[in-house]
Amino acid sequence: MTKQEVIERLKKDLGLADFRGKLEDKEYSEEEYQKIKKDLNDYFEDYVRNIEI
C-alpha cells in the first residue's frame, strides 16, 4: 500500500482524524503497516495515556 493509503488506514483504525504522520514515500507491506500501527499505539500508551498528574 502507498504512504497515503497507510495514513488513511491509520486514521480509520486508530480513530486519528487529523493524523499527519511522516512516513517514507514507498510501498508498505501489511507487516510494515502492522508494525507502524503497533508503534503508534505503544507510544500513546507509554507517553500519553499513562501521564501522572
N, CA and C of each residue as an Amber inpcrd file, in Angstrom:
protein
   159
   0.8470000  -1.1780000   0.0000000   0.0000000   0.0000000   0.0000000
   0.8920000   1.2400000   0.0000000   0.3740000   2.3150000  -0.5020000
   1.1480000   3.5470000  -0.6010000   1.1800000   4.2790000   0.7340000
   2.0370000   5.2650000   0.8030000   2.1430000   6.1050000   2.0030000
   0.7830000   6.6920000   2.3670000   0.0690000   7.2210000   1.3900000
  -1.2310000   7.8440000   1.6540000  -2.2500000   6.8080000   2.1260000
  -2.2090000   5.6120000   1.5550000  -3.1230000   4.5460000   1.9880000
  -2.8410000   4.1510000   3.4360000  -1.5720000   4.0980000   3.8140000
  -1.2040000   3.7870000   5.2020000  -1.7520000   4.8560000   6.1330000
  -1.5690000   6.1090000   5.7870000  -2.0490000   7.2120000   6.6280000
  -3.5650000   7.1610000   6.7710000  -4.2780000   6.9510000   5.6650000
  -5.7440000   6.8800000   5.7250000  -6.1990000   5.6890000   6.5650000
  -5.5280000   4.5650000   6.4310000  -5.8980000   3.3740000   7.2100000
  -5.6250000   3.5830000   8.6920000  -4.5090000   4.2290000   9.0320000
  -4.2220000   4.5290000  10.4370000  -5.2790000   5.4600000  11.0200000
  -5.6790000   6.4540000  10.2480000  -6.7330000   7.3670000  10.7150000
  -7.9850000   6.5880000  11.0780000  -8.3530000   5.6560000  10.2180000
  -9.5700000   4.8750000  10.4420000  -9.3880000   3.8810000  11.5890000
  -8.3080000   3.0810000  11.5440000  -8.1080000   2.0170000  12.5350000
  -7.8640000   2.5440000  13.9410000  -7.1720000   3.6730000  14.0660000
  -6.8350000   4.2020000  15.3900000  -7.7070000   5.3830000  15.8100000
  -8.6180000   5.7880000  14.9460000  -9.5020000   6.9060000  15.2810000
  -8.7580000   8.2270000  15.3770000  -7.7910000   8.4350000  14.4860000
  -6.9780000   9.6510000  14.4910000  -7.3780000  10.5180000  13.3040000
  -8.4400000  11.2560000  13.4510000  -8.9950000  12.0110000  12.3350000
  -8.0180000  12.9950000  11.7000000  -7.0970000  13.5320000  12.4750000
  -6.1830000  14.5460000  11.9480000  -4.7340000  14.0550000  11.9450000
  -4.5250000  12.7500000  11.7700000  -3.1810000  12.1790000  11.7850000
  -2.3830000  12.6590000  10.5780000  -1.1720000  13.1530000  10.8380000
  -0.2980000  13.6450000   9.7650000   1.1090000  13.0880000   9.9350000
   1.2050000  11.7950000  10.1050000   2.4930000  11.1480000  10.3210000
   3.4440000  11.3330000   9.1580000   4.7040000  11.3860000   9.4790000
   5.7350000  11.4970000   8.4520000   6.2240000  10.0950000   8.1290000
   5.8810000   9.6280000   6.9530000   6.2720000   8.3050000   6.5150000
   7.0680000   8.4230000   5.2230000   7.9330000   7.4510000   5.0180000
   8.7170000   7.3990000   3.7930000   7.7800000   7.1440000   2.6160000
   8.0520000   7.7720000   1.4850000   7.2410000   7.6120000   0.2880000
   7.6630000   6.3300000  -0.4320000   7.0170000   5.2150000  -0.0670000
   7.3350000   3.9030000  -0.6320000   6.1130000   3.0210000  -0.5260000
   6.2150000   1.8130000  -1.0380000   5.1560000   0.8250000  -0.8950000
   5.3480000   0.0820000   0.4280000   4.2840000  -0.0480000   1.1960000
   4.3310000  -0.7020000   2.5030000   3.6170000  -2.0480000   2.4450000
   4.2250000  -3.0410000   3.0880000   3.5970000  -4.3550000   3.1970000
   2.6360000  -4.3380000   4.3930000   1.8250000  -5.3630000   4.4880000
   0.9110000  -5.4900000   5.6210000   1.7000000  -5.5750000   6.9290000
   2.8270000  -6.2800000   6.9110000   3.6540000  -6.4070000   8.1050000
   4.2050000  -5.0500000   8.5410000   4.6420000  -4.2460000   7.5840000
   5.1480000  -2.9070000   7.9100000   4.0300000  -2.0380000   8.4700000
   2.8410000  -2.1520000   7.8830000   1.6950000  -1.3940000   8.3910000
   1.3950000  -1.7780000   9.8400000   1.3610000  -3.0740000  10.1140000
   1.0540000  -3.5370000  11.4680000   2.1050000  -3.0560000  12.4650000
   3.3660000  -3.0080000  12.0730000   4.4270000  -2.5090000  12.9540000
   4.2430000  -1.0160000  13.2260000   3.9410000  -0.2370000  12.2060000
   3.7040000   1.2040000  12.3810000   2.5250000   1.4090000  13.3280000
   1.4520000   0.6700000  13.1040000   0.2540000   0.7770000  13.9460000
   0.5820000   0.4220000  15.3960000   1.3200000  -0.6710000  15.6060000
   1.6960000  -1.0800000  16.9540000   2.5820000  -0.0340000  17.6170000
   3.5510000   0.4870000  16.8760000   4.4440000   1.5070000  17.4260000
   3.6730000   2.7540000  17.8510000   2.7180000   3.1920000  17.0390000
   1.9110000   4.3650000  17.3990000   1.0620000   4.0830000  18.6390000
   0.4770000   2.9070000  18.6850000  -0.3540000   2.5470000  19.8310000
   0.4920000   2.4410000  21.0960000   1.6770000   1.8330000  20.9900000
   2.5780000   1.7280000  22.1420000   3.0060000   3.1100000  22.6240000
   3.3240000   3.9970000  21.6970000   3.7180000   5.3620000  22.0590000
   2.5880000   6.0400000  22.8310000   1.3730000   5.9060000  22.3340000
   0.2230000   6.5010000  23.0150000   0.0870000   5.9510000  24.4300000
   0.1590000   4.6340000  24.5660000   0.0190000   4.0160000  25.8840000
   1.1300000   4.4480000  26.8380000   2.3600000   4.5240000  26.3390000
   3.5030000   4.8280000  27.1940000   3.6380000   6.3160000  27.5340000
   3.3210000   7.1960000  26.6010000   3.6330000   8.6060000  26.7890000
   2.4340000   9.5410000  26.8720000   1.2650000   9.0490000  26.5290000
   0.0980000   9.9290000  26.5710000  -0.8710000   9.4730000  27.6480000
  -1.2900000   8.2550000  27.5780000  -2.3100000   7.7500000  28.4900000
  -1.7930000   7.6330000  29.9230000  -0.5330000   7.2690000  30.1050000
  -0.0290000   6.9730000  31.4440000   0.7040000   8.1330000  32.0930000
   0.3420000   9.3350000  31.7790000   0.9440000  10.5050000  32.4040000
   0.3150000  10.7010000  33.7860000   1.1580000  10.7970000  34.7900000
   0.6680000  11.0390000  36.1470000   0.5310000  12.5320000  36.3600000
  -0.5710000  12.9270000  36.9420000  -0.8160000  14.3490000  37.2060000
  -0.5310000  14.6550000  38.6500000
